[in-house]
């Protein structure tokens, strides 16, 4: 990949987040068969991911992303299932523990990001709701970059951004204001107005823009032609160049 990219362009390796394993894989409830405690299981999970990231680094990767649908799942559960609130709080705490542990002592020139995904199958979505219920946990995660979906009202307001950013000068918040689900091109004035609203919570130097997700999270892809996808990307670049000129 690096051999065919222009100078200054860094390819990104994307893998599933470890948050998908505890409590959601249908098998982690068997941990007592192999570990003396739940904490030992979490430590082993973190170590496995840490070694995986180092392996990618040795292969030449300098930018790795952990795609994460669990936070959107937890937003829904924390809002809609009060009887099991403590269970979901514990899941949040466990994810923070595992992620931060796997990120320890990585090479300084390795950038690790996360994408908080809400589902992206054939231009549909799976989860909705404000980031507010999980903002304090996202603000504890030691990622370099957060990709957040904000292409429509289902993601709520920008108010939780302050807690997610958590005044970390080296953290980049990428706002997914453009949709990858439909070909219509967003208006500059609307994007600029939404960005100005986000600036009330996070400085411009810590913000970037992107689509809310990829164009093909599954093999079926979204309801856009290849030409429409390239047009969308060119449109995003034009707007970004205008804002950051």
Secondary structure, 3 states (H helix, E strand, C coil): CHHHCCCCCCCCEEEECHHHCCCCCCCHHHHHHCCCCHHHHHHHHHHHHHHHHHHHHHCCCCEEEEEECHHHHHHHHHHHCHHHHHHHHHHHHHHHHHHHHHCCCCCCCCEEEEEECCCCCCCCCCCCCCHHHHHHHHCCCCCCEEEEECCCHHHCCCCCHHHHHCCCCCCEEEEEEECCCCCCCCCHHHHHHHHHHHCCCCCHHHEEEEECCCCCCCCCCCCCCHHHHHHHHHHHHHHHHHHCC
